[in-house]
Amino acid sequence: MAREQASKGDDSSKGEPGRFERQRQEKLSAIRQMGIDPYGGRYEGAESAADIRSGYKEDDESQRAKCAGRITLLRDIGKLIFMTIRDWSGTIQVGLSKKLMGERWPLAKLLELGDIIGAAGKLGKTKTGEITIWADEVTMLSKSLLHPPEKFHGLSDIDLRYRQRYVDLWSNPEVMELFKKRSAILSTIREYLKGLGFIEVETPMMQSIAGGAAAKPFITHHNSLGMDLFLRIAPELFLKRLLVGGMEKVFEINRNFRNEGLSRQHNPEFTMLELYQAYADYNVMMDLTEEVTCLLVEKYCEDTKVRFGDTSIDFARPWRRSSYAELLAKYSGCDIDDIDSLRKKAAELGIEQAQMDDTVVVHEVFEATVEKNLSNPTFVIDYPAALCPLTKTKRDNEAYAERFELYVAGMELANAYTELNDPAVQEENFRLQLRGQAESMATMDSDFVTALKYGMPPAGGLGIGIDRLVMVLTGATSIRDVVLFPLLKPTTDWDPKRDKSRLGTP
C-alpha cells in the first residue's frame, strides 16, 4: 500500500499550516539537516519518460536511464520503495532499494507524493513486466509541502481545477495532453498560412479608439500621457492599414478583450486568428477556412466525424453554404422582409424589442431560432448590410453584405468579409454606427479613413476563434477547458489551507 493514506480532512485553521503540512515541513527540515538542498538546481541528462520506455532493450542488462519528474505513486514496503515518476511525456517506474541506495537511503525514506526528484540507475523490468529504473542515484529537486489529489485519481472538482491549473496539469494527464494538442494546432495553422505566403505580424493591444468590432471594451489609463486606452476588441483596423502599406497577406494570432459575460462559450480574454488577403473576397476566405479546419481535423481527430458533447459533428467536405435569409425562413418561419412577423416572433421568444431597431430584431430572432440548429459546419452567407459596417455589399443587392459566419455545434467559429475599401462609404458607415453610443465610445477612427483614402486593395478578411476551434477539435464542451487560466468569479467560501478535502488531502 502507499505510504500515505487518505483521511477525512485536515485540522488546519485559516491562514495556518495544517497537521499534514506541518509533517511535510518537518521532513523538509530533516532533508536540510542532511546537507541536501530540498529545492535542487540544474539537472542535466534526464530523458523523457516516454523516450525511456520506448528505448528499452530487453537483452541489454547494462542499459541505464535518467529521469526527472513528480512522484505520483509511492509504495514503501520496508527495504524497497516503488515510485511512479511523471513528466509531461508520461510516467516511468523507479525502484529504490536500501542495498543500492546505501548512505542515501535515509533520503529515500523521506520522499513523499508530489515531490519532484531526479533518479538514475540501471533499466530493467520487474517480475510483473513493468519497465523500471533501479536507481542508485536520487536527487532532490523540489519538496512538495501540500499533498496532491487523493491517490492521484485526479483533481476532480471542476471549479478548483480551473483555479489551480498548476495541479490539474500533473494530476490529470489528459489535461496536459489537451494543452499540448492546442499548442500543436496553433503551430499547424501557422505553418499552413506561411505556406500560402502569409506573414505573421503584431498589432497594438492598447488602442486609443475601440474599433474593429461591436463590443464593450475594457478601459485602462496611461499615466504619463494622461489618456484613457482600450484593450483591443479586434485587430482588424490595424491589419487593414498594413494592406494599405503593401503587405498583401498578413495574419495575427492575437489576444482580444471584450468586457462581456462569462459562459461555456465566452471568456472575456480570448485568442483569435485574424488574417487579410489582398485581391480576395469572402469566397476565398470560405475556401481557406474549410481547408485549414479540415487539415486540423485530419491531423488531430480520429475521423471526420467528431464527438462534441451529445452530438456528432461531420466535417466531411463540401460544407453547407446557406444564406442568412434562407436559414431565417427555415427555422423561424418568417420572411426576412416581413418585420411585423419578425417582431411578433420576437415577442413569442421573450425578446424585449420595443426600442430595438428593425435590423437588430431580425438578428435577435436569427440567433434565437437558427444558431442552435447548425450542428455540422455551415457557412451562413450574405448578412443584412446594416449589420456589417466594414463589409462590401453584394453588387446585385445592396441590402446584403458579402459576409459569412461559420457555425459548428451551434457556435460561431469564424467571421469573414469582402472588405469595404471605399473611404466615403466607410466614413458614413462609421457615423451611422456611432449614433446612440456613449460619448466616451463615440469616436471615429479618422486615421483609418485617411488610410483608406490612400487606397486599400480589394481584400478578403477572416477571423477564427481559436479557443472555440480547439473546443470542437478536442471535444471540450466548455471554453474554460481549453484556456489555461480562464477568468473566474472570485471565491470567498473556500480557503486552500482550511478546506483541503477538495484537493484530496489525507
C-alpha positions, 0 to 999 in steps of 0.5 A: 500500500502507499505510504500515505493514506487518505483521511477525512480532512485536515485540522488546519485553521485559516491562514495556518499550516495544517497537521499534514503540512506541518509533517511535510515541513518537518521532513523538509527540515530533516532533508536540510539537516542532511546537507541536501538542498530540498529545492535542487538546481540544474539537472542535466541528462534526464530523458523523457519518460516516454523516450525511456520506455520506448528505448528499452532493450530487453537483452541489454542488462547494462542499459541505464536511464535518467529521469526527472519528474513528480512522484505520483505513486509511492509504495514503501514496503520496508527495504524497497520503495516503488515510485511512479515518476511523471513528466509531461511525456508520461510516467516511468517506474523507479525502484529504490532499494536500501542495498543500492541506495546505501548512505542515501537511503535515509533520503529515500525514506523521506520522499513523499507524493508530489515531490519532484526528484531526479533518479538514475540507475540501471533499466530493467523490468520487474517480475510483473513486466513493468519497465523500471529504473533501479536507481542508485542515484536520487536527487532532490529537486523540489519538496512538495509541502501540500499533498496532491489529489487523493491517490492521484485519481485526479483533481476532480472538482471542476471549479478548483481545477480551473483555479489551480491549473498548476495541479490539474496539469500533473494530476490529470494527464489528459489535461496536459495532453489537451494543452499540448494538442492546442499548442500543436494546432496553433503551430499547424495553422501557422505553418499552413498560412506561411505556406500560402505566403502569409506573414505573421505580424503584431498589432497594438493591444492598447488602442486609443479608439475601440474599433474593429468590432461591436463590443464593450471594451475594457478601459485602462489609463496611461499615466504619463500621457494622461489618456484613457486606452482600450484593450483591443476588441479586434485587430482588424483596423490595424491589419487593414492599414498594413494592406494599405502599406503593401503587405498583401497577406498578413495574419495575427494570432492575437489576444482580444478583450471584450468586457462581456459575460462569462459562459461555456462559450465566452471568456472575456480574454480570448485568442483569435486568428485574424488574417487579410488577403489582398485581391480576395473576397469572402469566397476565398476566405470560405475556401481557406477556412474549410481547408485549414479546419479540415487539415486540423481535423485530419491531423488531430481527430480520429475521423471526420466525424467528431464527438462534441458533447451529445452530438456528432459533428461531420466535417466531411467536405463540401460544407453547407453554404446557406444564406442568412435569409434562407436559414431565417425562413427555415427555422423561424418561419418568417420572411426576412422582409416581413418585420411585423412577423419578425417582431411578433416572433420576437415577442413569442421568444421573450425578446424585449424589442420595443426600442430595438431597431428593425435590423437588430430584431431580425438578428435577435430572432436569427440567433434565437431560432437558427444558431442552435440548429447548425450542428455540422459546419455551415457557412451562413452567407450574405448578412443584412448590410446594416449589420456589417459596417466594414463589409462590401455589399453584394453588387446585385443587392445592396441590402446584403453584405458579402459576409459569412459566419461559420457555425459548428455545434451551434457556435460561431467559429469564424467571421469573414468579409469582402472588405469595404475599401471605399473611404466615403462609404466607410466614413458614413458607415462609421457615423451611422454606427456611432449614433446612440453610443456613449460619448466616451465610445463615440469616436471615429477612427479618422486615421483609418479613413485617411488610410483608406483614402490612400487606397486599400486593395480589394481584400478578403478578411477572416477571423477564427476563434481559436479557443472555440476551434480547439473546443470542437477539435478536442471535444471540450464542451466548455471554453474554460477547458481549453484556456489555461487560466480562464477568468473566474468569479472570485471565491470567498467560501473556500480557503486552500489551507482550511478546506483541503478535502477538495484537493484530496488531502489525507 
